[in-house]
Amino acid sequence: MKTPLRKTISFILKVESQLVLSKYKPKIIAITGSIGKTSTKDAIYAVISKISYVRKSEKSYNSELGLPLTILGCANAWNSPLGWLKNILKGFWLFAWPHRYPKWLVLEVGVGKPKDMLRTAIFLKTDAVIITAIGETPSHIEFFESRKHLIEEKSGLIKTLKKDGLLILNADDEAVLEMKEKTRNRSVTFGWKEGADVQGSGESISYDKEGKPQGIIFRVDEGGNSLPVTIDGVFGKNHIYASLAALALSYGFKWNMLDATNALKNYDVPPGRMRLLEGRNGTLIIDDTYNSSPFACESALKTLGEVKGDRKVAILGDMLELGKHTEEAHKNIGKIAKENSDVLLVVGPRAEKIKAGATEAGMNPMNIFEFSNSYQAGEFIKTFVKKGDLILIKGSQGMRMERVVAEILLDKKNKSKLLVRQDPEWLRKE
């Protein structure tokens, strides 16, 4: 869709969104950060859906256009003028005629460039704002003067809080925790750090009787209580942080904490976010192909190192939008890959530095394979994997690493449900 038309449509939908919000007055939870927004959104949705009618941002509808689509309950029409006209008419009809509208909205708010927060979400009046994590080298930092400027942009969401609104902060991220000083609103913190209002502890990986990994287990401590939390079918601390954020919201709103922990057991984790999938030839895949950043990639690699497996294979694509941090960040990931994998496949021009970092750290060059794109890596991995392999696949969205997963996925009939970016519009893209 061409930029002038996109701006016009975005403006119309934003105006309709404001009208709809003023009419139906749903409670709004807005989430931002550089890491873990979508997982946090899904965990919160799992908790609220047990007690009320709630809508969440579909996929990653977190932009200037995506946010109004969620509020209006419309789908992305991509390049279809007729589709966008239908969305505009639907928004008008939603305002003009009474409808059954959600009592809660859980909105993901993304920031890619300066002033995005102003353009995207400043019109919201939120009941709770959640800041997940920033990390040392955040994604999208390429478009900001410094990490400090990106943090200031993210923190702009706090201005949308109502006077009695709740601010929820990740206590383990110093930059996020400091945002407490930006508001007089009541705040609740979550994390592993001593003193967090909702504190995680005792993280471990669960296995079935045959020794196959199943998911994650941890405990949450709040207000003198300690509760176990189990999440099946996924790995990684990002899902634990997402759960802690959802429990912090429950704690802040004084909901039943036991009911909240039970709601998280099988929360609907979207494709491409540390999901465990069965692969061909008796392999297991940790599919983390939605996107990548240095912090998230490091976390995924450490999870690979923790999970039991005969041979651990890391397939890593370029991390994009890092600007001047690109070379250093990729080399550092190579060093971490050496410590947590037996075999390393790197994909893309920037990933050469992952290889360099791994070899500098002492990884055998014979165990490192290099590819220009995900097609090449997918063709290779089909014949390379063997029974007992545990395979982590990760890369930035533009690298399309889900194509590698598709080549070794066992349940190909359900590929469209299991893998990220399976919409026809994405599949047509090179």
C-alpha atoms as one frame of an Amber mdcrd trajectory, in Angstrom:
protein
   0.000   0.000   0.000   1.441   3.377  -1.046   2.432   5.776   1.743  -0.091
   8.641   1.072  -3.003   6.193   0.936  -1.696   4.388   4.010  -1.555   7.675
   5.951  -5.107   8.580   4.926  -6.482   5.172   5.899  -4.511   5.207   9.153
  -5.941   8.635  10.043  -9.535   7.574   9.345  -9.198   4.361  11.339  -7.559
   6.199  14.238 -10.432   8.688  14.406 -12.939   5.835  14.314 -10.981   4.090
  17.075 -11.198   7.122  19.313 -14.938   7.355  18.730 -15.418   3.653  19.468
 -13.366   3.865  22.682 -15.338   6.895  23.857 -18.602   5.060  23.194 -17.886
   1.632  24.710 -15.299   2.665  27.355 -13.409  -0.644  27.652 -10.596  -1.008
  30.168  -7.290  -0.825  28.330  -3.997  -2.554  29.071  -1.100  -1.345  26.914
   2.228  -3.157  26.633   5.538  -1.929  25.273   9.242  -2.795  25.475  11.939
  -4.130  23.175  11.484  -7.764  24.196   8.525  -9.951  25.093   5.565  -7.724
  24.175   3.605 -10.391  22.318   4.224 -13.160  24.869   3.147 -10.805  27.651
   0.021  -9.843  25.716  -0.932 -13.495  25.283  -0.292 -14.353  28.934  -2.465
 -11.442  30.080  -5.185 -12.422  27.628  -5.144 -15.962  29.049  -5.752 -14.616
  32.549  -8.445 -12.045  31.707 -10.311 -14.361  29.315 -11.238 -16.512  32.321
 -13.084 -13.645  33.993 -14.318 -11.257  31.286 -14.853 -10.542  27.596 -11.464
  -9.460  26.280  -9.798  -8.737  22.946  -6.058  -8.728  22.269  -3.949  -7.402
  19.426  -3.892  -9.991  16.644  -0.434 -11.271  15.723   1.743  -8.183  16.155
  -0.750  -5.430  15.374   1.229  -2.863  17.332   1.798  -0.016  14.867   0.052
   3.223  13.944  -2.179   1.156  11.664  -2.277  -2.057  13.660  -3.562  -0.545
  16.890  -6.771   0.886  15.325  -7.342  -2.449  13.565  -7.381  -4.175  16.950
  -9.668  -1.595  18.533 -12.122  -1.873  15.624 -11.807  -5.656  15.354 -10.658
  -5.511  11.722  -8.141  -7.576   9.777  -5.181  -6.272   7.812  -6.393  -5.746
   4.229  -2.814  -5.559   2.918  -2.949  -4.156  -0.643  -6.702  -4.453  -1.174
  -8.465  -1.058  -1.517 -11.827  -2.825  -1.225 -10.659  -4.514   1.955  -9.652
  -1.193   3.505 -12.983   0.349   2.485 -14.791  -2.496   4.269 -12.681  -1.858
   7.381 -13.559   1.850   7.336 -17.266   1.061   6.931 -17.070  -1.507   9.735
 -15.511   1.094  12.023 -18.276   3.573  11.233 -20.995   0.965  11.797 -19.424
  -0.061  15.113 -19.715   3.520  16.336 -23.103   4.327  14.776 -24.967   1.224
  15.971 -24.767  -0.564  19.372 -22.637  -3.732  19.352 -21.389  -6.202  21.917
 -17.917  -4.827  22.533 -15.089  -6.245  24.698 -14.889  -5.111  28.322 -11.079
  -5.278  28.121  -8.538  -4.544  25.398  -4.969  -5.852  25.629  -2.916  -3.775
  23.212   0.673  -4.244  22.105   2.415  -0.966  21.266   5.553  -1.045  19.129
   8.123   1.681  18.563  10.420   1.621  15.543  11.357   5.258  15.006  11.362
   8.558  16.931   7.890   9.986  17.677   6.222   6.629  16.951   4.654   6.606
  20.421   3.078  10.007  19.756   1.701   8.860  16.408   0.583   5.422  17.574
  -0.815   5.404  21.094  -0.911   8.801  22.756  -4.709   8.997  22.213  -5.254
   6.008  24.519  -6.476   6.366  28.109  -5.056   3.279  29.756  -5.943   1.447
  32.965  -2.580  -0.327  33.051   0.741   0.076  31.242   3.278  -2.740  31.215
   6.934  -2.217  30.259   8.581  -5.577  29.561  12.340  -5.114  28.956  14.736
  -2.973  26.940  18.037  -4.887  26.938  21.542  -3.555  26.332  21.241  -3.569
  22.522  17.509  -3.269  21.771  15.925  -3.981  18.415  15.194  -0.851  16.288
  18.046   1.035  17.989  19.408   1.782  14.505  16.823   4.552  14.100  17.571
   6.347  17.383  20.432   8.590  18.393  21.165   6.431  21.402  19.739   3.781
  23.704  18.659   6.587  26.037  16.513   8.165  23.319  14.851   4.821  22.549
  14.091   4.345  26.262  12.533   7.814  26.412  10.359   6.941  23.415   9.145
   3.719  25.025   8.431   5.418  28.342   6.060   7.816  26.567   3.334   5.183
  26.924   3.216   5.948  30.659   1.650   9.324  29.815  -1.492   7.508  28.657
  -2.280   6.207  32.170  -5.436   7.377  33.883  -5.003   8.989  37.312  -5.855
   5.689  39.004  -4.009   3.611  36.374  -1.465   0.917  37.239   2.155   0.872
  36.033   3.800  -2.564  35.848   7.578  -2.709  35.459  10.253  -5.359  34.963
  12.424  -5.070  38.070  15.312  -6.945  36.417  15.835  -4.258  33.778  17.343
  -1.138  35.360  16.205   1.137  32.530  12.633  -0.088  32.961  12.682   0.080
  36.750  13.824   3.719  36.606  10.599   4.572  34.760   8.853   4.423  38.136
  10.127   7.955  38.685   8.254   9.253  35.618   4.814   9.017  37.195   2.860
   9.327  40.439   0.739   6.338  39.477   0.802   3.229  41.617   3.364   0.702
  40.365   3.924  -3.037  40.689   7.222  -4.731  39.820   7.966  -8.260  38.639
  11.112 -10.278  38.010  13.731 -12.432  39.709  15.309  -9.629  41.688  14.901
  -9.611  45.453  12.297  -7.041  46.370  10.116  -7.419  43.270   6.432  -7.392
  44.205   5.884 -10.517  42.112   9.065 -12.586  42.168   9.937 -15.685  40.148
  12.148 -18.476  41.461  13.024 -22.138  40.983  12.961 -22.250  37.182  13.358
 -25.729  35.674  12.510 -27.714  32.528   9.953 -30.514  32.767  10.411 -33.869
  31.003   8.072 -36.778  30.328   8.750 -40.401  31.335  10.776 -40.953  28.171
  13.002 -37.971  28.897  11.429 -35.747  26.258  11.255 -32.074  27.274   7.714
 -30.800  27.837   7.854 -27.219  29.059   8.853 -25.018  31.974   8.096 -24.934
  35.697   8.766 -22.148  38.179   7.403 -20.601  41.353   5.974 -17.150  41.935
   6.135 -15.416  45.300   3.868 -12.483  46.204   2.526 -11.081  49.449   3.905
 -13.990  51.475   2.359 -16.627  49.177   4.241 -19.031  46.906   2.516 -20.651
  43.934   3.766 -23.126  41.290   3.372 -22.235  37.610   3.584 -24.759  34.774
   3.606 -23.890  31.061   3.638 -26.718  28.525   5.003 -26.737  24.975   7.402
 -23.793  25.274  10.822 -22.911  26.681  12.707 -19.795  27.613  12.708 -17.119
  30.230  10.692 -14.832  27.952   7.601 -16.910  28.704   8.373 -16.819  32.422
   8.690 -13.033  32.298   5.420 -12.851  30.353   3.713 -14.940  33.022   5.184
 -12.825  35.811   3.889  -9.678  34.117   0.398 -11.204  33.889   0.563 -12.203
  37.552   1.780  -8.715  38.480  -1.319  -7.330  36.782  -3.482  -9.778  38.745
  -1.702  -8.773  41.949  -2.150  -5.073  41.197  -5.853  -5.453  40.437  -6.348
  -7.808  43.408  -7.585 -10.712  41.324  -7.410 -14.319  42.522  -3.755 -15.319
  42.095  -4.406 -19.072  42.137  -6.919 -18.736  39.296  -4.416 -16.603  37.399
  -1.610 -19.166  37.702  -3.952 -21.937  36.573  -4.975 -19.880  33.528  -1.327
 -19.725  32.422  -0.779 -23.488  32.178  -1.708 -23.716  28.513  -1.847 -20.120
  27.391  -1.973 -19.737  23.632   1.655 -19.141  22.672   1.842 -17.818  19.097
   4.052 -19.466  16.457   7.739 -18.680  16.300   8.265 -17.866  19.970  10.287
 -20.621  21.641   7.690 -23.250  20.776   8.624 -26.910  20.910   7.829 -28.742
  17.650   8.482 -32.292  16.491  10.915 -32.534  13.591  11.688 -35.202  11.017
  14.014 -38.124  11.804  13.169 -38.070  15.518  14.347 -34.518  16.155  12.940
 -31.727  18.290  12.785 -28.101  17.158  12.774 -25.000  19.328  11.095 -22.599
  16.933  11.983 -18.992  17.790  11.749 -17.576  14.285   9.358 -14.676  14.845
  12.163 -12.155  15.286  15.557 -11.676  16.897  17.545  -9.216  18.971  20.824
  -9.694  20.873  19.088 -10.126  24.230  16.473 -12.534  22.896  19.027 -14.544
  20.912  21.295 -14.874  23.937  18.374 -16.056  26.046  17.315 -18.607  23.395
  20.857 -20.001  23.129  21.130 -20.394  26.887  17.844 -22.267  26.887  19.220
 -24.562  24.172  22.175 -25.211  26.462  19.913 -26.107  29.382  17.538 -28.526
  27.619  18.703 -32.129  27.374  19.524 -33.349  23.856  21.956 -35.714  22.106
  23.305 -33.067  19.734  22.450 -29.401  19.950  22.189 -27.475  16.687  21.813
 -23.678  16.556  20.608 -22.170  13.266  20.931 -18.406  13.528  20.026 -15.729
  10.989  20.976 -12.069  10.853  19.783  -9.709  13.572  18.589  -6.582  11.798
  18.170  -2.882  12.680  21.129  -2.747  15.087  23.029   0.035  13.285  26.545
   0.609  14.629  26.091  -2.246  17.117  25.691  -4.857  14.353  29.197  -6.332
  14.238  29.800  -6.427  17.984  26.359  -7.908  18.718  26.742 -10.701  16.167
  30.243 -11.614  17.349  29.028 -11.795  20.936  26.205 -14.138  19.896  28.814
 -16.373  18.247  30.653 -16.679  21.560  27.436 -17.604  23.355  26.577 -20.118
  20.603  29.911 -21.859  21.149  29.042 -22.445  24.818  25.531 -23.749  24.174
  25.576 -25.711  20.896  27.530 -28.500  19.222  26.815 -27.393  15.653  26.241
 -23.873  14.366  24.579 -22.799  11.121  24.703 -19.082  10.297  22.424 -17.489
   7.718  22.873 -14.105   6.037  25.679 -11.577   5.460  25.726 -10.221   9.021
  25.827 -13.728  10.457  29.409 -14.046   9.219  30.265 -12.245  12.441  28.441
 -14.918  14.441  30.789 -17.429  12.855  33.777 -15.212  13.647  32.733 -14.896
  17.285  32.228 -18.644  17.622  35.621 -19.521  16.127  37.354 -16.901  18.284
  35.756 -18.534  21.319  37.202 -21.903  20.290  34.423 -23.631  18.347  35.674
 -26.143  15.788  35.278 -24.550  12.320  34.279 -27.995  11.005  31.092 -27.685
  13.070  30.104 -24.316  11.579  28.185 -24.014   8.305  27.443 -20.785   6.471
  24.537 -19.922   4.145  23.411 -16.847   2.250  19.680 -17.261   2.935  17.057
 -19.422   4.620  16.343 -21.392   1.420  19.910 -22.685   1.316  19.946 -23.480
   5.018  16.629 -25.338   4.696  17.888 -27.535   1.873  21.000 -28.416   3.852
  19.303 -29.172   7.143  16.904 -31.690   5.572  19.685 -34.238   5.143  21.900
 -33.068   8.001  19.659 -33.696  11.015  19.659 -37.019  12.798  17.684 -38.715
  15.567  18.036 -37.072  18.951  18.999 -33.643  17.630  17.674 -30.598  19.475
  17.527 -27.712  16.998  17.123 -24.032  17.815  16.122 -21.850  14.841  16.124
 -18.061  15.210  16.600 -14.878  13.190  15.117 -11.474  12.479  11.793 -11.294
  10.658  13.420 -10.240   7.384  15.512 -13.426   7.301  12.373 -15.629   7.062
  13.897 -18.397   9.192  10.505 -20.116   9.419  11.376 -21.559   6.007  14.092
 -23.613   7.677  11.617 -24.936  10.236   9.214 -25.874   7.432  11.815 -28.126
   5.812  12.225 -30.372   8.870   8.784 -30.008  10.490   7.139 -33.387  11.023
   3.495 -32.234  10.981   3.474 -30.537   7.586  -0.315 -30.782   7.312  -0.641
 -28.188  10.080   2.234 -26.001   8.923  -0.051 -22.981   8.512  -1.036 -23.190
  12.183   2.341 -24.115  13.629   4.626 -21.671  11.827   4.819 -17.906  11.789
   4.158 -15.811   8.641   1.999 -18.332   6.797  -0.530 -15.802   5.478  -0.767
 -15.783   1.660   0.673 -12.247   1.584   3.791 -13.395   3.423   4.168 -16.561
   1.372   4.198 -14.518  -1.826   7.137 -12.478  -0.594  10.656 -13.512  -1.503
